[in-house]
Amino acid sequence: MVSARQRDDIDKLYKTPRWRKIRLVIIARDFGLCQECKRRGIITKGTIVHHKVEARDDITMFWNENNLELACVACHNKEHPERSGGTKKAKTKANVVKFYATNER
């Protein structure tokens, strides 16, 4: 049996009036739709406001609206498999392509 993670000060932020307000802003901005499903061309109701960069990885991003998106339960569980007894998802590095100028003419 998987034991629940210890609750901490970050968990308390989800109970604040400020979080409830920003949550409503994100739901309205994303038209109530799961953004991951939408990227795949599927229309699904979103119910969870998800942090793209986890709060425990960078608390400064907690209130940043650009770091928040609406997700359905299935997509959110894919992002956080550890919450349903799986192992934590490995961090992936973004694919970055760098272009350098040359002196050729």
Secondary structure, 3 states (H helix, E strand, C coil): CCCCCCCCHHHHHCCCHHHHHHHHHHHHHCCCECHHHHHCCCCCECCEEEECCCCCCCHHHCCCHHHEEEECHHHHHHHCHHHHCCCCCCCCCCCCCCCCCCCCC
